[in-house]
């Protein structure tokens, strides 16, 4: 079972991460998870406020990575998605969700 934090974009509201950030109040925190009773055959579901939502009920799943600075080397290090996260994203796409992965700088 796997779970990851995501931003859930409303249906038909935005087509890109930049548009989503411009209207950040439209996105909601959620989870992409296989650890929910609505998940079946290893395919994840989106859960927002305890409610499972299917692909037709959300516009996109927004997965954010971020940029860290290595204080010792003084250079930037990009966080990579783990293999579990990559597998979960692939399963979400197979289930019919649209996933946007964005490298976010902090």
N, C-alpha and C positions, 0 to 999 in steps of 0.2 A: 504494500500500500504506500502511496506517495501523495504528498501535498506540497503546493508552493503558493506563495502570496502573489496576487495579480491585481491589476486594475481592470475593472469591467466597464467597457464602453457601451452606452445605450445603443439600441438598434437604430441604424440609419442616421446617427448623429454626426459621425466623423469618418474620414477616410484615411487619416494619417495620425501619427503620434503628435506632430506639431499642432494639428487642429484639436486633438484631445487636450493637450497642455494649455492651449489658449482658452479652453472652457473646462478647466480642471474640476469645477463643481459638478460637471456632468458624469464624471467617472466615479465609480464606487469601489471600495476595497472589497476584495473577495479572495476565494481560494479555488485553485484548480486541484481536484483531489479524486483519488480512487477510493478514499476512505469515507464513503457515504452510501447509504442504502440505495440511492438512485443510480449509482455507478454499476455497470454490468459488463461482463466479458472483458474486464481490464481497461475499459474505456472510462476516462475521467469525466466528471461533471463540474460545473461551476457552482460554487455555493456563495451566496451573498445574504448576510443576515440570517443564516440558518436555512435558507431556501435554495433548493437545487434548481438551476436554470439550464435549459437546453440551448443548443446552437441558434435556434430561431428566436430565442428570448434575449440574446445579447448581440451587440454589434461586433465587438472584437474583444479578445483577451490581450491585455498589454503587459508584457513581461519586461521589466527594467533591470538592466545590469548597471553597474556604476564604475566610475574611474577612481582608483585610489592612488595616493602618492606614497611611494616608498621613501620614508624619511631618511633611511640610511644611504640609499643610492641616489636619492633626489630625483628619481624618475617616476613616470606614471606607470601604473600596473592596472591592466584591465581585468576585471573579474570575469572569469569564464563560467558559462553554465556548466553545472555538473552533469554527468552522464544520466543521472536519475531525472534531472530537470529536462534535459534534451529528450529523453524517452517519453516523459509526460507531455511535453509540447507536441511531439509527433503523434502520440495517441489522441490528443485533443483535436489535432487536425484531421485524423482519421474519423473522429466522431462528428466532424462537421463544423467545428469552431474555427473562426479566423483568428490567427495569433500574430501579433505584432511584437517583435523583439527590438528593444531600443537600448542603446548604450548611453546611459545617463551619467553625466559628470556631477560629482558632489564636491 
